[in-house]
């Protein structure tokens, strides 16, 4: 007999613990085959049915695992469909913005696209340290200093490039000074280090944008816009 058999033989039944039983079963994988008739007669406690056979318990576990896998597959398929739709709309927007004849035309097209989703607005702000946007430019209203934005960035974005949720009055006045009745925003920094500015979608609904929502489209738009803006405004 091996050491485990010696332990089991010498142990009182009351002294057997889970670990010892588990070691025995692992070292004797044919146990259930050799004792199939007894296994079929075994019953284990069940929180609802009182007790069930070991076979029924195993089948129940397998059904639960299959059910979870089916749910995961369904969610993945739904997410894939959503992503396909989002990227289709993104490609359409990119082509539309690329056809703009001026920066104002491009901003107007972006605004119309956002409102097509029922949003209050879609805006771009540019960090003045990264763009030559001072007077006599017609777009000085797009300028925002990074230093004035830093406090909001630390409190709302931290180490990320995105914020989804509600901003307080002073914060809204900083990033969207002309906007009215803004309930929530989706804000995404532009540039590898977030140094170029930001894209802001706003909604009148305070619950429209919330933490934890996907940012795939925001991320793609934030990467695309600086190249389009540079057609009309020179980088510093």
N, C-alpha and C positions, 0 to 999 in steps of 0.2 A: 504493500500500500504506500501511496505517496504521502507527503506531509499533510496535505489537505484532507485526505481520507482519514488519516490518523486523528486529525483535529475533530472531524465530524463524529468519528466513532467514539472518541473519548468524551465528547461534549454531551452534557445533559440536554435534552430537547429544549428545555426552558432557556438554555444558555445560547442557543443558536441565534445569531443576529443576521440582519440583512446582508452585511458585507460577506459573511461566511457562506451564506446560501448563494449569493451572487458569484463568488469565486468558484464554487462547485459547478454551477451551471455553465460558466464560461469555459471551464476545463472539461466539461462533459456536454458538448453541443448536441449529442444524440440522445440526451436525456428524454426529451419530449417524444422522440420517435420510439424509444424503448418502452415508454410508459404512456403511449397514446390513449389507451383505454381509460386509464386513471385520469389523464388530463381532461378528457371529454366530460368526466363526471365532476371535475372540480368546479366550485362556485366561489366567486369573490364578491365582496360588498359593493353595492352600487347605490349612489346617493338618491336615485329616483325609484329604481325597480327593486330595491332591497338587496337582491343578489342576482348575478348572472354567471353563465359559464365562462371559463377562461377563453374559449374560442370566440364566444359572442363579444367578450370584452375586447379581444384583439381585432375582430372585424369592425367594432365600433370605432376603435382608434384609427384604423385604416380609412374608414369612411370620413372621419373628421379631417384627416390629413388630406384626403382627396378634395374635400369641400374647401379647405383653406387654399389649396393649390389652384382650384378653379376660380376662387375669388381673386387671387393674385393675378392670374392670367387675364381675367376680365378687366381688372383695374389697369393692367399694362396695355391692353388693347384700347381701352377708353382713352388712356393718356396718349397713346400713339395717334389716335384719331384727332385728339385735341391739338397735339403738336403739328400734325399735318395741316390742319386748318389754320393754325397760327402762322406757320411758315408760308402757306399760300398767300395769306393776307400781307405778310411781311414782304414777300417778293413783289406783290402788286404795289405796295407803298413805295418800295425802293425804286421801281420803274417810274412811278408817278413823280417822286421827288427829283429824280434825275432829269426829268423833262422840264423842270422849273427854269424860268428865264431870268430870275433874280432871286436874291435872298428872301425878299418879302413874299414873292410868289411861292417859294419853297415853304416858308413858315405858314402861309395861308393854306397850302395843301396839307401840311401836317395837322393844322388845326381842324380842317374839314374832316380828315380821316379820323381823328379822335372823336369828334362830335358824331360821326357816323356810328360810333359804338355807344352813343348816349352819354358821353362824357361832357363835362363843363368846358374843358379846354386841353390843349396840348402845347406846351411852351418850352422854349430853349433859353437857358441863361449861360453866358460865357464868362469865364474867369478872365478879368482884364489883364492879368499878368501873362496870360498865354496867347492873347490875340491883340492885334493892332486895331482897336475898336474905339479909340478916343475921337474927339471932335477933329475934323468936320464930318465924321462918319454919321450916316443916318440911323445907325443902329446902336448908339450909345446906351439906349434903354435896355439892351440885352446884357450889358456889362455888370459884373458883380465881382468884388474883390474876394480873394480866397480867405483873407484874414477876417472879413466880416462874416463869412460862412463857417469858419472853423468851429465855433461853439456849437452850432447846429449839427455839423458833421459828427463831432465827438459824441454828442448826446443822442442823436438819432440813428446814425449809420455805424458808428464805431469803426471796425476794420473792414466793413463790407462796402460795396458800391451801390447798394440799393436800400431804399426805405419805403415801406408800404404802411400807411396808417394815417392818423390825423396829426396835424400840426397846430400849435397854439397861435394866437393872434400875431404876436411879434414875429414868429417864424414865417407865417404866411406873408406878412407884410414885407419881409426880407426877400423871399424867393418869388412871390407872385403879388407884387404891389398893386396891380390893377384888377386882380381877381376878386370876385364877390361870391358869397355863399358857398365857400369850398368846405366840403365835409371831410374828404380824405384825399390823399395824393399817392401817386406812385412816382418816386424820385429815383433817378439813376444817374450816377456820375459818368462823365465821358473822359476817355483817356486811360492809358494803362495804369496810371497812379491816381486817376480821378482828378487830374490837374487841368482839364480843358473846360469844364463847365458841367452842366446838368440838363437832363431831359425830364420834364415834369408833366405827368398826366393828372388832371384833377377831376374830382366828381363831387356833386352836391350831396351825395349819399355818404354819411359818416362810416357806413359799414362796407362800402364798395371795395375799398382797398384795406387789407388787413395783413398783419405779420403772418408769415408762413405761406403766403400765396406764391405761385410760380413766378419766376422773373426771366424766363427764357427769351420772350419777345423784347422785354426791356433791355436785356443785355445785348441782343443783336442790334437793336436800334441805336443804343449808345455807342456801339462800335462803328456803325455806319454813318451817323450824322456828322462827325468832325470832318470827314473827307468831303462831304457835300458843302458844308459851311465854308471850307477853305477855298472853294471856287470864287467866293466873293469877299471873304475877309482873310487877310494875311495872318499867318501865325507869327507870334512875337519871337 
